[in-house]
Amino acid sequence: MPNNIKQPDSGHKILTLLALVPPGRVVSYGQLADLAGLPGRARLVGRILRTEDTSMLPWHRVVAASGRISLPTGSDGWHEQRQRLQAEGVLLKGDRVSMAQYRWQPDLAAILMLMDH
């Protein structure tokens, strides 16, 4: 399937997984795509987060693969994401999170069972 064609349920899968990311942990756009069964679709994750209502989801736990906050530095969204992460105990150095320390490592068997239903 070409990268520009979105699978009908891909947004649902991504948002369902995002809801599972626990406080104090982060996930990269690419990792979220991989867990949703959409390898190589990190940009799709970003597009879904921009276009869907994520107000009730932990959108702030999604960062670049490097751990960097992807929103424009100094923007309202950047400050909000930074504040939310810090409130959960995530330490940032500048605009980066240590992925080695804070990356979400879910139980893949549980994720697969959830995504099958």
Phi, psi and omega per residue, in radians:
M1 nan 2.254 3.132
P2 -1.079 2.631 -3.087
N3 -1.094 -0.395 -3.080
N4 -1.528 -0.027 3.108
I5 -1.816 2.126 -3.100
K6 -1.558 2.273 3.040
Q7 -1.181 2.487 -3.041
P8 -0.948 -0.651 -3.056
D9 -1.783 0.150 -3.086
S10 -1.116 -0.700 3.113
G11 -1.087 -0.737 3.122
H12 -1.085 -0.773 3.135
K13 -1.059 -0.808 -3.102
I14 -1.102 -0.807 -3.116
L15 -1.194 -0.609 3.085
T16 -1.094 -0.792 3.122
L17 -1.163 -0.698 3.132
L18 -1.011 -0.675 -3.138
A19 -1.100 -0.355 -3.103
L20 -1.526 -0.256 -3.103
V21 -1.159 2.077 -3.041
P22 -1.350 2.750 3.064
P23 -0.969 2.471 3.124
G24 1.476 0.073 3.114
R25 -2.200 2.713 3.082
V26 -2.266 2.830 3.113
V27 -2.397 2.530 3.088
S28 -1.515 2.821 3.093
Y29 -0.991 -0.786 -3.131
G30 -1.159 -0.701 3.114
Q31 -1.108 -0.726 3.120
L32 -1.104 -0.719 3.085
A33 -1.098 -0.810 3.132
D34 -1.023 -0.812 -3.137
L35 -1.112 -0.501 3.119
A36 -1.449 0.049 -3.130
G37 1.389 0.448 -3.109
L38 -2.201 1.071 -3.082
P39 -1.007 2.453 3.126
G40 1.357 0.181 -3.058
R41 -1.947 0.655 -3.138
A42 -0.999 -0.673 3.137
R43 -1.148 -0.569 3.073
L44 -1.106 -0.717 3.098
V45 -1.035 -0.813 3.113
G46 -1.042 -0.729 3.135
R47 -1.130 -0.732 3.123
I48 -1.138 -0.716 3.129
L49 -1.158 -0.522 3.107
R50 -1.355 -0.554 -2.981
T51 -1.783 -0.369 -3.120
E52 -1.660 2.795 3.073
D53 -1.349 1.872 3.141
T54 -1.932 0.287 -3.070
S55 -1.053 -0.487 -3.124
M56 -1.727 0.122 -3.110
L57 -2.010 2.761 -3.138
P58 -1.421 1.055 -3.115
W59 -0.992 -0.506 -3.074
H60 -1.197 -0.211 -3.141
R61 -1.512 0.040 3.119
V62 -1.764 2.161 -3.123
V63 -2.312 3.012 3.069
A64 -1.177 2.833 -3.140
A65 -0.999 -0.497 3.122
S66 -1.360 -0.145 -3.076
G67 1.636 -0.003 -3.087
R68 -1.378 2.464 2.980
I69 -1.183 2.213 -3.018
S70 -1.507 -0.224 3.141
L71 -1.248 2.717 -3.133
P72 -0.982 2.223 -3.122
T73 -0.939 2.259 3.106
G74 1.526 -0.140 3.139
S75 -1.260 2.876 3.103
D76 -1.008 -0.768 3.141
G77 -1.100 -0.690 3.109
W78 -1.071 -0.829 3.126
H79 -1.100 -0.719 -3.137
E80 -1.132 -0.772 3.141
Q81 -1.097 -0.767 3.134
R82 -1.058 -0.811 -3.130
Q83 -1.124 -0.738 -3.138
R84 -1.122 -0.744 3.128
L85 -1.115 -0.778 3.131
Q86 -1.099 -0.649 3.119
A87 -1.111 -0.433 3.112
E88 -1.591 0.054 3.109
G89 1.585 0.159 3.111
V90 -1.449 2.164 3.120
L91 -1.527 2.358 3.100
L92 -2.037 2.473 3.014
K93 -1.944 1.819 -2.996
G94 1.224 -2.050 3.110
D95 -1.987 0.430 -3.097
R96 -2.127 2.556 3.048
V97 -1.872 2.489 3.041
S98 -1.300 1.892 -3.140
M99 -1.151 -0.553 3.112
A100 -1.086 -0.591 -3.093
Q101 -1.575 -0.654 -2.953
Y102 -1.979 -0.036 -3.125
R103 -1.078 2.353 3.081
W104 -1.256 2.234 3.088
Q105 -2.083 1.459 -3.057
P106 -1.269 2.828 3.011
D107 -1.310 1.871 -3.037
L108 -1.092 -0.598 3.109
A109 -1.092 -0.740 3.121
A110 -1.136 -0.688 3.119
I111 -1.108 -0.768 -3.138
L112 -1.107 -0.713 3.114
M113 -1.123 -0.738 3.138
L114 -1.091 -0.766 -3.065
M115 -1.266 -0.337 3.096
D116 -1.338 -0.306 -3.086
H117 -1.807 nan nan
